[in-house]
Amino acid sequence: MFNIRYIIIPILVWLLVWVIFIFIKKEVKKSEKNMDKKYFLVHQSKIVLWIGIICALFFFSLIILMTIFPNDTAEWWIYLCFALFSIAGILMALYCIKWELKIENDQIIYTPFFGKRKTFSIGSITKIKLKNGQQIKAYDEKGKLFSVEFNCRGYNVLISRLKNEQIPFEN
């Protein structure tokens, strides 16, 4: 039997994701208006941070409610799924807090989510790969230095700065 919910729910989820990306894009443009090309910070959107926090709190609250008020419908795999969504939300929030790219004159300080902080000069970048206008990857002679997605605050300022430095861009 055909059920309309199977059509409406995916459309609503797609629309919600689309609206979130519109808000992220507006936040990025607003934050980049006053950035100085010599001193600026590239980091994740605050909206993504809040989505991670809300996701973690929501699913953790559901786990607590299911434990306090059991009704014999919650199987072990539901607890597992909710715990995984809670952990994913926490990791997303931690990623937004830790990951950053700081540009100070000709120095770049890159702090990845995993690994050590790296410092290098803009002059050491040999090429930039641009993927569909949504992600850039910077390389030197040894390999990849960093990558930045379009939803990061400072993304467009970084691209403008790298182009001013005449670093070759590839598609």
Buried (B, 14 or more C-beta within 10 A) or exposed (E): EEEEEEEEEEEEEEEEEEEBBEEBBEBBEEBBEEBEEEEBBBBBBEBBBEBBBEBBBEBBEBBEEBEEEEEEEBEEEEBEBBBEBBBBBBEBBBBBEEBBBBBEEEEBBBBBEEEEEEEBEBEBBEEBBBEEEEBBBBBBEEEEBBBBBBBBBBBBBBBEBBEEEEBEEEE
